[in-house]
Amino acid sequence: MPDLLIELFSEEIPARMQTRAAGDLKKLVTDGLVEAGLTYASAAAFSTPRRLTLTIEGALAASPTTVEERKGPKADAPEKAIEGFLRGAGLTRDDLEERDTPKGKILFAKITKPGRPAAEIVAEVLERTIRNFPWPKSMRWGDGTLKWVRPLHSILCILVAEEGAEVVPMDIDGIASGNTTQGHRFMSPGAITVRSFDDYTTKLQHAHVVLDPAERANAIWHDATTQAFAQGLEVVEDAGLLAEVAGLVEWPVVLMGKIDDDFLGLPPEVLQTSMKEHQKFFSVRNPKTGRIERFITVANRETADNGATILAGNQKVLSARLADAKFFWENDLRTANAGMTDWLDALKNVTFHNKLGTQADLVDRMATLAREIAPAVGADPDQAERAARLAKADLASEMVYEFPELQGLMGRYYIEAMGEDKAIAAAAQDHYAPLGPSDDVPTAPVSVAVALAEKIDKLTGFWAIDEKPTGSKDPFALRRAALGVIRILVENDLALSLKSEALQVSSTIITTTLKLSLQKLTSKNADLLAFIHDRLKVYLRDQGIRHDIIDACIAMEGNDDLNLLVKRARALSDTLKTDDGENLIQGFKRANNILTQAEQADGVEYSYGADPKFAETDEERALFAALDAAEAQITPAMQAQDFTTAMSAMAGLRAPIDAFFTAVQVNSDNATVRRNRLNLLSRIRQICLAVADLTRIEG
């Protein structure tokens, strides 16, 4: 079985596109080969700045001959129907077989499709792949019609068998396939002829090209950390930057440079962001002081002076960039020390949303809401309000204008410089969190109050103006805001009634901006709470809690206290994983079904109490006693929000309920006994439903 090697060689491919492009090449080619009848053992794709490579091992030399049997019309069908069948099958009337079936004589055709050579199929699939490649952006060049991310120079395409390598012939807009590639642009220019994938990788290595991006990334990180360690320093980890830099070079050469002393006083995050965004440099930190003191740059070639000239040029450019950052920093500090009044005034001219007012309006609402929420989360109301008023002031700073990703962080620095309490400063950075499902949530009470105020105001405001997420579209990140509210409350173990302590208060506050009636805004809060519950289902489902368990808990009173709701759901989930819990559900459903049918048939509700004196069997009396004992445990446990104890007591009913149904016939001929037993079933339902709405549990 031959192997297949493909390389598409072009001008530099943007680093951000390389990984996806390699995956697309692999999928499009392998899917095309399989669809055409060629199978293979394995496939792997690679990328460098100038090439996409695909190697396929163990491919068939040709597609197999196939025979397809196709059922046609009846033998006595109209002639036009038979002619249409013959045209579709590409056969004549004599080629058809006539068979007796229960429905009469039916015509059948056997269509033989001869196999095709692998080279023919590969050429066809690869041309289709190249012409329809899904680049995010592409370009045309010269007089051709071909589009590619950058001008395509050559196509290497060979089938490798024991007898040697065969070029798969093809020509796309004057670019003919061959068995040659190019080495490093500067260090090893010139054509390289290859005979196999192993030969290809070996010769590229000798020509100063590391084909595997993972190997380039590992080499960069190893050399960078080694050089830093030798100086008693450490490289700041950045997986995204490492992947990007590995996509910028074919032959990585790691160089470490020094940052001028003039810039060492800048916040480390400013240095790190400036170097990463503008220069693609790694930051090197002094672990003793936490300062960023050096940088790592990765060149794409070796030089006679061991990179000294490259390093000097990079240091010169970096100094200019950092001089700008230092200017912004010093200007911003002057504004901060003056009380941030200029920034706060500037927010009045920055639109948050054309229907929700300016950033200053948002800050006013946040400050009022944070003060109201503060007692519920253990924060000082004055501090919460002050923190909310300053939290977004840095949006008007020069540093954040230059580096928007530093918003919040720079606010913390500037507020600390003003001499404000550290809790107030921390809220500026923390109130945006969490930005993703794996981000830490704020834990300091003041930060929690401001973070909740920001997210709840956003949710209430956009619901008020009917700008809700639709399908996959969520331009204002409202799903993220809802998940943030959930995680902050749950992971900090906070009790907060969203209806009365958050959404209603936020609705009241926002009426001053929207000039809408409070009644109209309040009416939308039920829908908003349902949206938050939907995000809660996703959050808990990722933790292994079934959707029906969550629904059973959401149906209970107090479902707007998300922390309480999650505790109930987790306790119920744990209970239903036990044998007693699982079997109790069946007993509850049996009791509920019998009771429901009887109530419908009799037109009465059996909820006025069962009397033990009418019990005729030991199993009945045992169930009465078990229900008394369970209720004595469940009622105080539910009042104390001790769901684990309540669920355990409920699960303990499994055995007496099972015994009752085994020994007792509910629908007794004695009307009094029947009524008493139905009331006993009603008590089972009442006690179980006090814990969770078990009618919503599946199974």
N, C-alpha and C positions, 0 to 999 in steps of 0.2 A: 504494500500500500504506500503510495507516495505521500510526501509532506508538501505543504503549500506555504510559501513565504511571500508576503506582500509588504512593500514599503511605498508610501506616498510621500515624496520629498518635495518640500516647498520652501518659500521664505518663512520667516519666523512666525510661528503660531502663538497668539496670546496665551500666556500661562494659564489663565482662568478657563480656557476652552479645551485644554489638552486632555485632561482626564476623561471628560465626557466624550470627546471626539474619539479617543481610543476605544471606549466602550461602544459607541455607535458603530464604529468600523467593524468591531467583532460581531455585534448583533446582526447588522445588515448583511454581512457576507455569510456568516454561518447559517442564518435563517434562509438566505437565498439558496445556498448549496443544498440544505436539507429539503427545501421545497422542490428543488429540481431532481431529487433522488440521490444525492451524494451524502453519505454519512462520514463521520470522522470520530477520532478518539478523544482529542482535546484541542483547545484553542487558547491562545493568550495574546493580549494586545499591549503595546508599549507606545510611549511617546517621548519625544524630545522637542526642543523648540523648532526644529526644522523637519521633523518626520513623524509620521504615524506608521506603526509596524504591526502586522498581524502574522502570527505563525499558527498553522493548523497541522496537527500530527495525525497520521493514520487515516487519511482520506481515501475513499474508493477511487480506483483508476478510471472508472466509468460508472454512469448510472445504470442500474439493472433494467433489462427488458421487462415490461409489465404487460399483463393481459387483463383487460377490464371487460366484464360482462355487463351488457346494458339491456334492460327490458324494453321492448317496443310495443307497438299497438297489436291488436288482434290481427290474425291472418286475413280475415275478411273485412278489415277496416277500409274506409275509402282510400283510393289510390293516392290522393294528395297527402293524407296523414302518413302513409308509408313512405312517400317520397321525402317528406320533411324529416322523418326519422333517419332515412338513409343519408341525407345531406349532413345531418348533425354527426352521424357516426363515420362519415367518409367511406361508406361501403356501397356495394351494389346489392340488388335483390338476391343474387345467387349466394352472397356471403352470409345471409341470415339463416338462422336455424329455427325451425318451427316445432313447438313443443305443445303437447296436450296438457292442459291444466283444468282444474274444476270450473274455470270461467271460459273454457273453450281453447282453441288453438291460438297461442301467443308467439309473436316473433321475438327472437333474441339475437343480439349481435355480440360478437367477441372482437374487441378492438385491441390490437397489439401495438404497443408503443416501444419501438426499439430503444436500447440504451444509447447514451451519448458519451463521448470522451470527456474526461474531467476538464481538460484544457478548454474545450468549447464552453462548458458550463461556467467555469471560473471566469473566463473573459466576459461572458454575458452578465454574470452577477456583479463583477467588479465595475464594469462600465456603468451599470445601473446605479450602483452604490455611489460612485464618484459624482455622477451627474445629479443625483438627488440627495446629496449628503446634507444632513440637517444642521448646518452651521448657524449659530445665533446671528452672525453677520457674515456676509461674503462679498466678493468683488469680482469684476471682470477685468481682463487686461488684454492688450493686443487686439487682434481682429477676431479672436475666437468667441464662442458662445458659452464656453465653460465658466462656471462660477466656483470659486474656492475661497477659503478664508484669506489666503495670500497667494500670489502667483505660484502655481504648481509647476515644478521643473522636471520631475521624472517619476516614472512608475516602475518599480522593481516587482516582478511577478514571476516566480519560478515554481515548477513542480519538481520535487526532489525524490528520486527513486534510487534503487541500488545501482542502476546502470549510469546514473548521473543526473544532472539538473537540466530541465527543459524549460525554456522561456515560454510563457503563455502569451501567444501573439495577440496584440490589440493596439489600437491607435485611437486616442481621444484628442481631437482638435490639434493634431500634429504632434502630440506627445506619445511616442511609441514606447511600449513596454520593453524591458530588458533585464539584464542580470547585474547591473551596476548601481552603485550608490556613491555618496560623497562622504568624506570624513569631516573633521572639524574645519570650519570656514577658514581659520587663520593658521592653525597649527599643522593641519594635514590636508591641504587642498588637493584635489585630484580625484579621479575615478577609482573605485574599488570594485573588483569583480568578485561575486560571491557564489558559492556552490550549495550552501545549506544554511540553516538557521545558526548552527554552532559556528560555522565558518564566518557567517555574517557578524555575529556578536564579537567574535575574537578579533576580526579585522577592524571593526569599529573601535574596539578598545585600544588597539594599536594606533588607530587614527585619531585618538583623543576624543572619543565619543562614548559616554556611558549611557546605554540604551534604556535601562530600567529607571524610571523616576524614583522609585522607592530606594534603589541603590544610591542614586545621587543624593537624596534627602538624608539617608543614613551617613553618607560620607561627609556631607556638610555639617551635620550635627556633631559627629564624632570629632572632626577637626576643630570646630568652633569651641566645643566644651573643653577639649584638650588644651587649646591655646589659652582659654580663660583660666582654667585650673592652674596652669603654670604660673599665672600672675596673681594667684590667690583670689580670683574672681569667679563669677558664675554667669552663664548666659540666661537671659530671661526667656522662658519657654513661650513659643508662639507657633502652634501647629499650622495655622493658616498661612503665616508668613513663610514657614519652612517649605510648605508645599508649593507656594508661589515661586519662591526663589529657585527651587529645584526645577521649575518649569522655565526658568530664564536662561539656564546654562546647560551646555552639553558636557563640559569638562570643568567641574567646580574646583575653584582654587580659593580657599578661605584665607582672608586677611583681617587682622585686628588692628584698629586704629584708636587713637586717643582723642577724647573730647577736650577742647580748650577749657582751661580753668574758669574762664569768664562765664561759662554756661552751666557749671556744676551746681549752681544754686537754684536752677530751675527745678520745679517739681519733677520727680522721675517720670510721671505719666506724660508730661509734656515732652520731655526728651524722647521717650519711647515712641509716642505717637508721631512726632515730627520725623524721626528717623525712619519709622516704618512706612508712613504714608508717602513721603517725598523721595526717600532714597532706597527703600527696601533693605534697611540695615537692621540687624539684630542688636538689641541692647545688652550691654555687659554690666552687671551690677556688682558692687562691693557688698558682700554679705554682712560685713560688720557695720556698715553705715546705712545700707539700703540705697545709696546713691548710684545713679547710672554714670559710670566714669569712662567707659570705652564703648566701641561699637565693632560689630563684625560685618564686613561686606564680602560678597562672594563674586569673584571675577570669573570670566568665562575662558581664561587662558593663562598659561604660564608665561612669565617674562624673564628676560635676562637679569633684571635687577630684583627678582623675587617679589614683584608687585609693588615696589617702592613708589614708582611713578603713579600707578593706579591709586594707591593709597593716599598719596599727596593730593591728587586731584579730588578724590572723594572728601578728604578732610576740608579742603578749601570750599567746596560746594556746601558741605554740612555746616560749616561755620557761618556761611551767609544765611542759611535757613534758620539756624539757631539764633542768629542775631535778630531776625524778625520775631521769633518766639519770645526772646528776652524783652524786646520792645513792647510786645503785646502784654506780657506779664507785668512789667513795671507800670505801664499805663493803667492796666486793670486794677492793680493794687492801690493806685492813687484814688481811683473812683470808689473802690471798696472802702478805703479808709475815710472817705468823705460821707459814708453812710449809704452808698448805692442808690441815692435818690435819682441820679441821672438815668441809671438802668431801669429803675422802677417806673419812672416817667416814660421812658422809651417803650415799655411794654404796652402803653396805651395806644401806640401806633402800630402794633403788631397784631394782625388778625389771627385769632385762634381758629375760628370758623365763622363764615359770614352770617350764620344764623345764631351762633352762640357767643358772639362778641369777640373782644380782644383778649390778648394774654392777660392784661390787667384785670379784665372781668373774671377770667378763669381764676386768677390768684385771689380775688376777693371772695369768690364762692368757696374755693378751697380753704381759705382761712376761717370762714364762718363754720364750714362743715367740720374741719379739723377740731375746732374748739368744742363742738357738740359731741364729737366722737370720743374725744380725749378721755373722759372719765371711764368709759366702757373698756378702754384698752390700757388703763393705768398711767396715762400721760397727764402732765400738768396742762390745763387748758390754755393758760397764757403762753407757755412755751410752744404748744402745738400751733396756736394761731400765728405767733411770731415766725416760727419755722416755715409755715405755709406761705407767709407773705414774702419771705426771702428766697424760697426754694427755687424759683425760676428766674431770679434776677440776672443770673449769669448768662441767660440767653441773649442779653444785650451786650455782653462783653466782647472785646476784640478777639480773645483767645478762642472762645466758643464759636465765633463767626468763622475763624480760620479752621478750627477742628471741632465740628459739631459733635463728634463722638465723645468729646470731653465734657459735655453738658452735665451738670450735677456734680461731677468730680471737682471742676473748677469752682463751682459754687461753694463747695465745702471749704476749699482753700481760702476763698475770698471772705466768707463769713467768719472763719477763724481769725483772719487778719483784722477784721473789725473788732475783735474782742468779744464776740458773742459766745454763749455757752456751747460746748462741744456737741451737746445733744441737738441743738438747733442747726449747727453746721452739718452734722452727719445726715440730718433729714434731707438736705439739699441733694446729696448723692444718693441716698437710699430710697427716696420716694418714687423713683422710676422703677425700682425692682419689684417683682422679678420680671425680667424681659424675656426669659425663656423658661421651659419646663425644668431645666436643670440648674437654673440660677438660684442662689440663696435668697431667702426672703428677709426683709428687714425685721429685726427683733427688738431694737430699742423702742420704748413706748412712744416717744415723740415721732420717730421715723415711721412707726406703724400708723399712727394717727394721720400723718400727712399723706403717706402712700395710699391708705384707704380713701381719704378724701379726694385725692386726685383721680383715682380709678372709679369711684362711685359717682363723682360729678360727671365724668366722661360718659359712663353708662346711662345715667339718668338724662343727661343733656341730649345725647344722640337718640335715645328712645323718644324724648319729647318732640324732636323734630322729624321723627320717623326715618332716621338714617340707620337702619338695622343691617347687620350682615345678611347677605343673600347668597346661598350656595357656597361656592368657594371664595367669593369676594368679601373681603373685610378690610376696606381701605383705611379705616380708623382704628384697627387693631382692637376691636371691642371684645373679641373672644379672648385675646391675651389679657385684657383688663379684667374680665370676669374670672379667668383662671387665677389672676393675681390676687383678687379679693378672696377667692376660695383658699388659696395656699397660705396667705397671710393669716387668716383666721384659724385655719386648721392647724398649721404648723406652729403657731404661737399659742394654741389651746385657748382661744379667746371666745367668749360668749357675746355675741352681738346680734340683736334682732334686726335683720335687714329691713323689714317692713316699717317698724316704728322708730328705730334708732338710726337708720341710714337712708333708705330710699325715700321715705316720707319727708325726712328733714331736708334731704337734697332737693326734692321736688319743691318744697316750700321756698328754699333759697333761690332756686333757678327761675322762679316766676318773675323775679325782679329784672332778670336779663331778657327773658322771652316775652314778658307781658302777656302770659297766658293764664288762664284760670287754674288755680290749684287743683280743683276737682278734675279738670281735664288731664293734668299731668299725673295725678294720683291714680287715675283709672288705668294708666299704662304700666303701673308698677307690677301688677300681677303677671303681665306678659314678660316684663324684664326679669322677674324672679324665676319664671319658667325657663328663660334663656340661661340664667345662672345655674339652675338645676341641671340643664342639659350639659353644661360644661362640667358640672360636678360628676355627672355620670361618666364622662370621659376620664376625668381625673381618677375616680375610684375603679373604673374598669381596668385602667393601667396597673392598678394595685391588686387585681384579681378578684374584685367584687362584682358579682353578676348584676346585670341591669334590673332584673326583676326584684332582687333584694333591695336595690336602691329605690325602686318605685314603691315597694312596700313601706319604706321609711319616709319617703317624700309625702305619702298619703296621710301621714300622721300630723297632729297639731304641733305647731312649733317648728315647721319645716323651713322657716326663714332664719333659724339659728343654724348656720352651716356646720359649725363645730359639733353641736349636739346631734345634728343629722348624721354626720360621719361616724360619730361614736356609736350611734344606734345601728348603722349599717354594718360596721365592722363586727359588732357584737353578734348581730343576727347572722352574718356570714360565717363567723366562727361556730356558732351554734348549729347551723345547718350542715356543717361539715362532719358533725358527729352522728352516730347511728341513731341516738335518741332524738336529735333535732330533725334529722331527715324523716324518720318514721312518724314523728309528731305531726309533721305537715300532712301526711296522709290521714292520720286520725282526725286532725282539725277539719280537713276538707270533707271527710265523710260526715262528721257531725254537722258541718255547715250546710252540706247538700241536703241531708235528711231534714234539717230544721227549715231550710228555705222552701223545700217542696211542701212540707206540712203547713207552713204559714200561708203559702199561696193557696193551698187546697182548702184550708179552714178559714181563711180570711181574717186571721188574728195574728198578733205578734206575741210569741212566747218569751216574755222577758220579765215576768212578774215574780220570779223566784221559785226554786224547787225546794221541796220539803223532804228531809231525810226519813220522816216517819212513813212515807209512802214507798220507800225502797223495799223491794222484795228479795233481792239477792245480795250476797256478800260483795259482789263486784260493784253493785250500785253504791253500797255503803262505803266501800273503799274509795270510789271515785269522789263521793261527797267529801270525805276526809282529805283526799289529795288536793281537791280544789280549794278547800279552806286553807290548807297549809301553803299552797302555791300563792294564793291571793295575799296571805299574810306576809309573804316575802316580796311579792311583785309590787304591791302598792307602795310601800316605803322606798323600795329600790328605785322605782320610776320617779318618785318625788325627789330623790337624791341624785337622779340622773345616772344611777349605777346600772347601766344596761346589761353588763355582764352577769350580775347577780339575777336580774329580772329574767334574762334569756335562759339562764341555767335552771331557774325555778320552773319556767315554762316547759323546758325540755324534759324536766322530771315528771311531767304529766303523761309522757308517752306510754309507760307501762300500765297505769290504771285505765287510761283511755282504751288501749288495745284490749285489755282484759274485759272491759265493759262491753265493747262491741262483739267480742267472742261469745260472751255468756248471755247477753241481754238482747231481747227483741224490743226495739223502741216502740213500734206500733202495736202495743198490747191491745187485747180485746177489751180490757178494763179501761174505760175512758179516763178515769182519774189517774191511773198509773201511767197511761200514755201521755197525758198532759204533763204529769210530773217529770217524766223522762225527757220530754221535749224541752221543758224548762231547764233541765239539767244540761242538755246540749247547748241551750242558749247561754248558760253560765260558762261553758267551755269556750264558746265563741267570744263572749264578753271579756274573759280573762286574757285570752290569746291576742285579741285585737287591741287590748290596752298596751301591748308591747310593740306590735307592728301589724300592718294590714296584710295578714297572711293570705288573704284571698288573691293577692297579686303574685304570689310565689308560684312559679311554673312547676310542672311535674306532679 
